[in-house]
Amino acid sequence: MNNTKRLVQRLLVGGIAAATVATGLIVGVAGPASADPVGDLVGVGSDTTQDVMNGVADSIGLGLIGSWDAIDPNSKAQHLAISPKRGCSLNRPNGSGQGVTALRQSGNVAAAIAAPFADETDLPEAGCVDFARSSGDPGTSQSNTGRWAYVPFALDAVGVASQHFGDATATNYNQLGYDPSNAATGTGTLQKLYRDGQPVVLGGVTYDPQCNAAPCTGGATPIHLYIPQNGSGTRSFWLSKMGIGTVPAWLHDHAWTGTDYNGALVEEHDGTVLQGDANGIAPFSIAQWVSQRNGHGDRRHGAHLHSLVNVGVTPNVTVNPLSGAFPTAETGNLNASFIIRREVYNVVEWKKVNVGNAAFDAKLYSVFGPGQGLCGKSAVILSYGFALLNSAPLGHTCGAIVDGLRAFGTD
């Protein structure tokens, strides 16, 4: 073992122990109650990974991690003020984008660069936020010299959900096609609906995304296309996979009321909007669906997953979201070979997890670094519905700290 590695190990053990003794941190309780915890390392952001990070925090213990849900766990209100550390307050970020914004603001990035999100009237003080949960990668903000590192820890996939299961509509929705090789011009029926707003025929039924209520032209059936709230990483991810830049008029982030789309805000991986709309479909994290089925903060409200047909191969192949007896029964776990997949991340300051850097933070590294605390919690990650990154199915293993996943070079 070289001297650098010995030094890192001593720092990790000593740093955790010292932090625990000095601050009297407590261990959060299991499940949703740990959404508003006491913890030395504060995280905010993604709805997709909030539950698994709560579980990881409980499993690691020592009061080390305080991972705060995207919306208030009791009132379900968004953007209420929180105080995750002494002398620190901020509006609760809702989703990956807002979480990353709060992290950057906490790092003293100027408001002109890290602009406040909607309803953000209370910006975090310096050092308030230590990591941001993100279900999306750096995207167009990627920079090999960026200040912030997106550190992957698990594999997710995103499918389509509705309130239908075992009926004719479910059978039709299970025939939705997707071309994974070409989001922008692919001919899949899912892409035609979301990207182009065109009617499609499934099982002999014509579904029209621009008809809100019957009667529709030519006897078509209305289909309401939902996307999650603004600032959601899943929203950005889904739009990119559908080849969409500017959100078109036929996509909605508020619920259909029967006369307009001025209903409740569509929260990601929450089936409330589908429960009240027999014509609605929405993207849904398969890992989140499995996690909620496993009893972790169930908010599916009767949302059911659907298969997708891979039209980018010949002959076309139907790919199920779950590994079990789907569609006969919704058993099994995330199908790690599903068509639309993604890594999920925690975003931290690069220099703090770069061994040898003068600003290296042993506690932060001990949670997020390769082979460290989070990456050692395979059973927890699987329990919360995600698949592991042991074999780098999308290019990275758990805890990878690489220049290709750095962002915001102007910070």
JOQUIJO-V697292 format. One record per run of one state. SS is the DSSP state (A for helix, B for strand, O for the rest). FROM is the first residue (numbers start at 1). TO is the last residue. If there is no record, write none. Layout:
SS;FROM;TO / SS;FROM;TO
//
This chain:
O;1;2 / A;3;23 / O;24;30 / A;31;36 / O;37;40 / B;41;45 / O;46;49 / A;50;60 / O;61;64 / B;65;67 / O;68;80 / B;81;82 / O;83;89 / B;90;91 / O;92;93 / B;94;94 / O;95;95 / A;96;106 / O;107;130 / B;131;134 / O;135;138 / A;139;141 / B;142;142 / O;143;147 / B;148;162 / O;163;167 / A;168;173 / O;174;176 / B;177;178 / O;179;188 / A;189;196 / O;197;199 / B;200;202 / O;203;204 / B;205;208 / O;209;216 / A;217;219 / O;220;220 / B;221;222 / O;223;223 / B;224;226 / O;227;232 / A;233;241 / O;242;250 / B;251;252 / O;253;253 / B;254;254 / O;255;264 / B;265;265 / O;266;271 / A;272;275 / O;276;279 / B;280;285 / A;286;293 / O;294;303 / B;304;306 / O;307;307 / B;308;310 / O;311;316 / B;317;319 / O;320;321 / B;322;322 / O;323;333 / B;334;334 / O;335;340 / B;341;349 / A;350;353 / O;354;361 / A;362;368 / O;369;373 / A;374;376 / O;377;377 / A;378;383 / O;384;386 / B;387;387 / O;388;402 / A;403;405 / B;406;407 / O;408;411
//
